[in-house]
Amino acid sequence: MFGVRLRRVSSAQAGKALGLFERNVTISRVNKALDLNMKRDFHVKSQEKNLQSHFRAEPIVRAYSALPKHKPTPWQKKILLWAGRFKREEDIPETVSFEMIEAAKNRVRVKVCYIMIALTIMGCIAMVISGKRAFSKNETLTALNMEKKARLKEEAQKEQADRSN
């Protein structure tokens, strides 16, 4: 109607365009915030001193790894062994990352679930087999209940006969 033409855009092109848009919006927000700070005179000399002390001539060298280390407890060592991460307890380093412990916990959790599934299936099979054996011997719940009621009825009749004598 107004001469607007729509064209199809692939998802990759749409994602790229959205990423560029988000980056431009973020940059413009930062620029706008800096402009507002300058306009409102929030630029204080103490902040300048902090910035100057922050950027030093010689860099500070720190030796650290990206992952925080943790000394595993005896239980966590057993989990690491069960998960197959290490062969022996002596192979476990003194400190390990939290991610390694969590991965081992997840692996052990999955193994326990598989074991529980197998035990449940074996229990079901055992119940089916015992049910078929009981049915072949005519040991159904109905038959057992009828025998129990007949026995209780005979005992009650004997007690009545003993009381009347």
N, C-alpha and C positions, 0 to 999 in steps of 0.2 A: 504494500500500500504506500509506504513512504520510501520505497527504493532500498530498503535494508536487505542485504543478502546474508544468509547464514551459511556457513560452510562447516563441514565436519572436521573435527580436530582429534588427533589420536591422543590416547591417554598420556603418552610420553611427552607430547608437546604441551598438553594441558598442565602436567606436573612441572615441567620446566618453566612455563609461564607463571604458574602459581609461586614457585620458588623465587623467581625474579621479583615478583610483586611483593612477596613477604620481605625479601631483603631490602627492597627500596622503601617499603613502609617503615621497617626498623631503622634504617639509616635516617630517613626523614624525621622520625620521632626523636632520635638522638640529637640531630641537628636542631630541631625545634626546642628540645629541652635545654640545650646549650645556649641557644639564643635567648630563651626566657631567663636563664640564670644570669646572663650578661646584662639583660635589660633591667632585671630587678636588683642588680648590684649584690648578688650573692657571692661574688668573687672576693674572698677575704684573704688578707695577707698571710694568715696562719695556714690557710690551705695551700698557698704557694710554697711556704716553707716545707710542708709535708710532702708536696710533690717533688721539690728539689732533693730532699733527703731520700725519697723513694728511688730516684734514678741516680745511682751511684756510678762512679767511674769504673771501679773494679767490681765485677760480679761476685756474688756470694755463691760458693760452690757447696752444694749439699748432696750427700750420697743417700739416696732413698729409693726404694722401689715403688712402683705404682700401686702395688697391692699391699695392704697392711698385713702384717704377719701375726700369727697367733700360736701360742704353745698348746698343742693338743693335750687333752685330758686322756687318761687311760681308756675311757669309753670311746672317745673319738679315734684313738689309735686302733682299737678293735674294729671300728666301723671302716677305717681306711684299709685295714687288712681284709675284711669281709668283702669290701667293694672290689678288691683285686688291684688296688692302686699300688700297693707295695707287697712284696713277697713275705718279708719277715719284719718283726717289730723293730729290729735294729736298723733296718733300711729307712725308717721314717725319720726325716730331719727334725731338728729341735723345734723349728718354727715352720708352719705351713700357712698358706693363705686361707681365708674364710671360704673363698670360692671352691677350693679343693675339698674342704670339709663338707660343704653343702652338696657338691656333686657326688661325693661318696655317700652321703646320707640319702640322696635321691636314688642312687643306684641300689643301695641296700633296701630301701623302701620298695622298689620295684621287684627285687628278688623275693622279699617277704610276701608281696602280693601274689607272685607266681606260685610260691609254695602253698599259700592259702587256697588259691584256685585249685591246685592239684589235690590238696587234701579234701576240699569240698567235693570234687568230682569222685574221688575214691570213696568218700563217705556215702555219696548217693548210690554208687554202684554196689557197695556193701549192703545198703538198706534194700535195694531191689532184690539182690540175691537172697537175703534173709527173709524177705517177704514172700518170695516164690517158694522157698523151702517150707515156711510156715503154712502157706496155702496148700501145698501138696500133703502136709500132715493134718490138714483140716484144723489148723490152729488160728482161725480168724478171730478178730475182736468180738464179733457177734457170738461165736461159739464159746469163747472164754467167758464172756459176760453171762451167758445162759448157764454155764456150768457153775459159776460163782453164785448166781441167784438160787440155783437148785440146792447147792450146798448150804447156803444161808437159810433157806426155807426148811431143810431137813434139821439143821441145828435148832431153829426156832421151834419146830414140832417136838423135838426131843426135850427141850427145856419145858415146854407146856406139859408134856407127859410126865416129867419129873415133878413138876409143881402140883399136878393133880393127884399124884400118888402120895 
